Amino acid sequence: MASHFKQPGDTGGRDSRGHRGATPRRSAGGQGAHLKVRRGGDESYHAPEGNPYAASTPHSADAHYIPVVSGAPVEGRRRSHFAETDPYDLSGRRSRDPKKRVGRIVSVILFVVGVGLIATAAGMWLYNQWNYHQQDVLNEKLATYADVSDNGTTPPQVDWEALKAINDEVVGWVQIPGTVVSYPVYQAADNEKYLTTGADGSSVIGGQIFMDCENTAPGMVDGQTIIYGHHLRNGAMFKAVSDMTNQEMFDSVSTVWYVTEEATYELEPLLIYQTDASDTNARQFTFGSDEELRAYLTELLGRAAAQSPDAEVLISQASHVLTLCTCNYDYSDNGRTLLVCVPKVTDGE
C-alpha cells in the first residue's frame, strides 16, 4: 500500500533521465500558467485540498484512517455506518435506533421467560416423579403383609396383625390376579381421608384403597359394597380397573378376590360402566329385596361399556355385589369408572 501514497514535495515531474523530479514542470502557458501535476496511473489517494503538493505518508502523525471495525468516529470525518450495524454490538448501546433497543430488550425478556418456563416444567416433573416414588415405596411395604397368587387360584393370605399395627382402620384386602391390583382396604369416618393419606399417616399422591364410609364394615354385608382407588398415570392403584372398559381387557379377568379377617369372597366381573361424580345413583348401598338389587343391576347393564357374556344369568342370581370405583379422564376430574363384581356361583349353590 505504500506505493499508493505520494511523498511530500512530489510533483509528478521527471528529470532529464526520465525519473520523477522534485521540481514541477511548467506548462507552455508562461508565468500565469498553473502548475500541472502528473498523476500515477493507478493512484487513488490525492494531496489534501488547498495544498496540492503535500500528502501524508502512512507513518505521518496527522494521517487519517477510517477504522475497519466499529468504534468511536475519527475526528473530522463522518461517523462510520459500522457503528449502527455491528453484529457484535449485543447490548445495543451503540445504536441510536430505539426500535433496535426495544427489540433487543424484548428478546432478552422472552429468553428469560422461556428459561423460567423450562425450569418450572422440569421442577414439576421431578416433583411428580418423587411423589410417585413415595407412593410406590409405601405400596411395596404394605404388599409384604400378604401372600398372593398371580394365577388367581388361591386367595391372598394376609397378616392382619401386622397391618393393624400400622393402621387399625384396615378392613380387607382386594386383588385382581394378573394385574397390579393387590392392596389393603381401609375405611375412615369420611371419604376424604384416604384420598391423599397413606396407611402410615403420610401424605402421598395416591392415598390408599378405601371402602365407602357408609358401607357396613368389613364389606360384602350391604347389597352393594363400594371400594375406591385412584387411577394413577404410572399404572398404579386402580389403573387396571379403568382399563377394563376395553372388552378384551374385561374378558381377560376371570377372578376378583376380596378377603376380610372373617371371610373370603371369590368374585367375577359382571359389568363396567362410566359416569360422573354427580351420579347419586351409583352410591346406592341397600335394597329392599334381591329383586330390587337385580333391577338396579339390569339398569346398569344397559349403560355398560363392557360386560360378561353371562351377565343376565349372573344378575338373576345376585344378592350382593362388590363395586370397584376409580376416576377416569373422559369427564375431566369428575369422571368415574365402576366395575361391578358378583360372587361366583359354585356347584351345588
C-alpha positions as a printed Julia matrix, in Angstrom:
349×3 Matrix{Float64}:
   0.0     0.0     0.0
   2.98    2.4     0.48
   3.42    2.82   -3.26
  -0.14    4.2    -3.42
   0.72    7.22   -1.31
   2.62   10.37   -2.64
   5.56   11.69   -0.73
   5.69   15.4     0.35
   7.05   17.66   -2.47
   6.49   15.03   -5.16
   5.01   16.88   -8.15
   4.95   14.01  -10.53
   7.64   15.61  -12.89
  10.61   13.76  -14.31
  14.3    14.75  -14.62
  16.43   14.56  -17.73
  16.94   10.85  -17.14
  13.24   10.16  -17.16
  12.91    9.89  -13.37
  10.44   11.75  -11.19
  11.92   15.02  -10.01
  11.38   17.35   -7.12
  10.58   20.35   -9.35
   7.23   20.61  -11.05
   7.23   21.15  -14.82
   5.66   24.36  -16.06
   3.21   24.35  -18.82
   3.77   26.28  -22.01
   1.43   28.97  -20.84
   4.12   31.11  -19.26
   4.11   32.79  -15.91
   0.38   32.8   -15.49
   0.11   29.19  -16.27
  -0.77   26.99  -13.41
   1.3    24.06  -12.32
   0.35   20.66  -13.55
   0.87   17.52  -11.6
   1.18   14.27  -13.44
  -0.66   11.54  -11.61
   0.27    7.93  -11.49
  -1.86    5.53  -13.48
  -3.48    3.68  -10.56
  -3.08    6.11   -7.67
  -6.29    6.67   -5.77
  -5.21    9.0    -2.97
  -4.54   12.72   -3.62
  -2.97   15.64   -1.8
  -5.15   17.35    0.76
  -7.35   20.15   -0.53
  -5.59   23.56   -0.53
  -2.11   22.09   -0.75
  -1.74   20.13   -3.98
   1.92   19.41   -3.27
   1.54   17.98    0.17
   0.43   14.46    1.01
   0.68   12.44    4.18
   2.71    9.3     4.37
   1.37    6.22    6.09
   3.64    6.98    9.01
   2.96   10.7     9.41
   1.45   11.88   12.67
  -1.52   13.58   11.02
  -2.53   10.67    8.77
  -6.26    9.93    8.76
  -7.58    6.36    8.68
 -11.08    5.03    8.81
 -11.15    2.03   11.19
 -12.38   -1.22    9.68
 -14.35   -2.24   12.77
 -16.83   -0.07   14.59
 -15.69    2.32   17.24
 -15.56    5.98   18.1
 -15.73    8.11   14.93
 -12.48    9.71   13.72
 -12.42   13.45   14.34
 -13.35   15.45   11.32
 -14.94   12.59    9.42
 -18.5    11.29    9.22
 -19.44    8.53   11.68
 -18.91    5.1    10.16
 -22.03    3.12    9.33
 -20.45    0.1    11.04
 -21.42    1.61   14.41
 -25.08    1.01   13.51
 -24.75   -2.47   12.06
 -22.03   -4.14   14.12
 -23.31   -7.69   14.72
 -21.21   -7.93   17.89
 -22.94   -4.94   19.47
 -25.21   -7.17   21.57
 -26.0    -4.54   24.18
 -27.38   -2.11   21.6
 -25.64    0.79   23.36
 -24.02    1.99   20.16
 -27.24    2.04   18.22
 -29.31    5.2    18.22
 -32.33    3.42   16.74
 -34.9     2.97   19.57
 -36.62    0.14   17.69
 -33.44   -1.91   17.79
 -33.07   -1.37   21.51
 -36.69   -2.35   22.15
 -36.23   -5.45   20.01
 -33.18   -6.49   21.99
 -34.96   -5.9    25.31
 -37.97   -7.96   24.18
 -35.66  -10.75   23.02
 -33.9   -10.85   26.39
 -37.23  -10.9    28.26
 -38.58  -13.73   26.09
 -35.38  -15.69   26.59
 -35.55  -15.3    30.38
 -39.25  -16.25   30.43
 -38.55  -19.3    28.25
 -35.77  -20.47   30.54
 -38.07  -19.92   33.54
 -40.87  -21.98   31.99
 -38.5   -24.82   31.17
 -37.12  -24.78   34.71
 -40.65  -24.77   36.16
 -41.77  -27.67   33.99
 -38.66  -29.64   34.94
 -39.3   -28.92   38.62
 -42.91  -30.07   38.39
 -41.9   -33.24   36.58
 -39.29  -34.06   39.22
 -41.79  -33.31   42.0
 -44.38  -35.66   40.47
 -41.79  -38.37   39.99
 -40.83  -38.06   43.62
 -44.5   -38.31   44.69
 -44.99  -41.46   42.6
 -41.82  -42.89   44.08
 -43.07  -42.27   47.62
 -46.37  -43.96   46.75
 -44.58  -46.99   45.29
 -42.4   -47.31   48.39
 -45.47  -47.37   50.65
 -47.36  -49.83   48.42
 -44.38  -52.17   48.31
 -44.12  -52.07   52.07
 -47.79  -52.97   52.54
 -47.58  -55.69   49.89
 -45.17  -57.63   52.09
 -48.03  -58.36   54.52
 -49.92  -60.6    52.08
 -49.03  -63.64   50.02
 -50.89  -63.6    46.71
 -51.02  -65.89   43.68
 -50.81  -64.34   40.23
 -52.9   -67.05   38.61
 -55.83  -66.36   40.95
 -56.31  -69.94   42.07
 -55.87  -69.15   45.76
 -56.94  -66.12   47.8
 -54.44  -63.7    49.39
 -53.05  -64.82   52.73
 -52.97  -61.67   54.86
 -51.05  -60.88   58.05
 -53.82  -58.91   59.73
 -51.96  -58.3    62.96
 -49.05  -56.66   61.14
 -51.4   -54.48   59.1
 -53.35  -53.41   62.17
 -50.11  -52.46   63.89
 -49.59  -49.91   61.15
 -53.22  -48.78   60.88
 -56.17  -50.35   62.65
 -58.66  -48.96   60.08
 -57.82  -51.78   57.68
 -60.94  -53.8    56.81
 -59.95  -56.05   53.91
 -57.67  -56.9    51.02
 -58.57  -56.73   47.32
 -56.73  -58.48   44.5
 -57.28  -58.77   40.75
 -54.93  -61.59   39.64
 -52.79  -60.77   36.64
 -52.79  -57.03   37.39
 -51.06  -54.72   39.85
 -54.22  -54.54   41.96
 -53.33  -56.13   45.29
 -53.88  -53.72   48.16
 -55.19  -53.49   51.69
 -58.54  -51.71   52.04
 -59.2   -49.08   54.72
 -62.33  -47.32   55.97
 -62.46  -43.92   57.63
 -65.29  -41.8    59.03
 -65.4   -39.91   55.71
 -64.42  -40.44   52.09
 -61.74  -37.73   52.09
 -59.04  -39.02   54.42
 -57.55  -41.75   52.26
 -57.61  -39.74   49.06
 -54.17  -38.37   49.93
 -53.26  -40.05   53.23
 -51.23  -43.23   53.4
 -51.78  -46.08   55.84
 -48.86  -44.78   57.91
 -50.33  -41.28   58.09
 -48.0   -39.8    55.49
 -49.21  -37.57   52.67
 -49.0   -39.47   49.36
 -50.32  -38.75   45.89
 -52.43  -41.91   45.65
 -53.62  -42.23   49.23
 -54.94  -45.72   49.93
 -57.64  -48.03   48.63
 -60.67  -47.45   50.86
 -64.27  -48.51   51.41
 -67.14  -46.04   51.32
 -67.76  -44.62   54.76
 -71.48  -45.51   54.51
 -70.85  -49.2    53.93
 -71.05  -51.69   56.75
 -67.56  -52.97   57.65
 -65.8   -55.13   56.74
 -67.72  -55.21   53.45
 -69.99  -57.57   51.48
 -72.67  -57.02   54.11
 -74.81  -54.47   52.26
 -76.4   -55.12   48.89
 -73.59  -53.07   47.26
 -70.14  -52.5    48.75
 -68.08  -49.77   47.04
 -64.29  -49.62   47.21
 -62.43  -46.57   45.85
 -58.95  -46.2    44.45
 -57.08  -43.59   42.43
 -56.24  -44.09   38.77
 -52.56  -43.12   38.74
 -50.93  -42.32   35.42
 -47.96  -44.57   36.15
 -50.31  -47.59   36.21
 -50.56  -47.98   39.97
 -53.6   -48.34   42.25
 -56.85  -48.84   40.25
 -55.49  -48.0    36.78
 -56.2   -51.61   35.74
 -59.86  -51.15   36.69
 -60.15  -48.22   34.31
 -58.53  -50.27   31.54
 -61.31  -52.84   31.78
 -63.68  -50.61   29.82
 -61.99  -52.36   26.92
 -63.95  -55.58   26.34
 -60.81  -57.6    25.62
 -59.22  -56.49   28.89
 -62.52  -57.14   30.68
 -62.66  -60.7    29.34
 -59.08  -61.37   30.48
 -60.1   -61.01   34.14
 -61.97  -64.01   35.49
 -61.47  -63.59   39.24
 -61.52  -60.79   41.8
 -60.63  -61.65   45.4
 -61.92  -59.74   48.41
 -60.63  -61.04   51.73
 -61.52  -59.91   55.24
 -60.33  -61.2    58.56
 -63.51  -63.24   58.87
 -64.35  -64.28   55.3
 -63.05  -64.8    51.76
 -65.03  -63.81   48.67
 -64.24  -65.05   45.19
 -65.99  -62.83   42.65
 -66.11  -62.32   38.9
 -66.64  -59.17   36.81
 -70.28  -58.57   35.85
 -70.1   -55.25   34.04
 -68.24  -51.95   33.92
 -69.72  -48.52   33.22
 -68.73  -44.87   33.28
 -70.45  -41.92   34.86
 -69.6   -38.68   36.67
 -69.24  -37.63   40.29
 -72.75  -36.17   40.43
 -74.4   -39.56   39.8
 -76.0   -40.27   43.2
 -77.5   -43.49   41.87
 -74.01  -45.01   41.83
 -73.8   -44.84   45.64
 -76.85  -46.97   46.41
 -75.88  -49.42   49.15
 -79.04  -51.09   50.45
 -82.04  -52.54   48.64
 -85.42  -53.67   49.86
 -85.01  -57.13   48.3
 -82.85  -59.17   45.97
 -85.28  -58.37   43.17
 -84.7   -54.64   43.71
 -80.96  -55.18   43.56
 -81.32  -57.21   40.36
 -83.46  -54.5    38.76
 -80.75  -51.99   39.68
 -78.09  -54.15   38.05
 -80.21  -54.66   34.94
 -80.45  -50.88   34.57
 -76.65  -50.6    34.86
 -76.26  -53.33   32.23
 -77.88  -51.0    29.72
 -75.09  -48.47   30.37
 -72.21  -50.93   30.34
 -69.02  -50.25   28.37
 -68.09  -53.93   28.74
 -69.89  -56.9    30.29
 -69.81  -60.6    30.97
 -71.33  -62.81   28.27
 -73.35  -64.42   31.11
 -74.4   -61.09   32.59
 -78.15  -61.77   32.65
 -77.7   -65.14   34.32
 -75.33  -63.68   36.9
 -77.75  -60.86   37.68
 -80.59  -63.31   38.24
 -78.55  -64.99   40.98
 -77.08  -61.89   42.65
 -77.77  -60.91   46.24
 -74.59  -58.85   46.92
 -72.14  -57.04   44.67
 -68.67  -55.56   45.16
 -68.05  -52.43   43.09
 -64.54  -51.06   42.46
 -64.64  -47.35   41.63
 -61.88  -45.2    40.16
 -61.53  -41.91   38.33
 -61.29  -41.54   34.57
 -60.27  -38.55   32.48
 -63.07  -38.65   29.9
 -65.05  -36.23   32.09
 -62.1   -34.15   33.27
 -61.65  -34.65   37.05
 -65.3   -35.64   37.53
 -65.24  -38.9    35.57
 -65.85  -42.2    37.35
 -65.43  -45.79   36.18
 -67.19  -48.54   38.17
 -66.51  -52.26   37.91
 -69.37  -54.32   39.36
 -68.47  -57.83   40.51
 -70.69  -60.64   41.75
 -69.8   -63.68   43.89
 -69.0   -66.73   41.84
 -71.67  -69.39   41.96
 -70.14  -72.72   42.9
 -71.62  -76.08   42.05
 -74.38  -77.06   44.42
 -75.49  -73.49   45.21
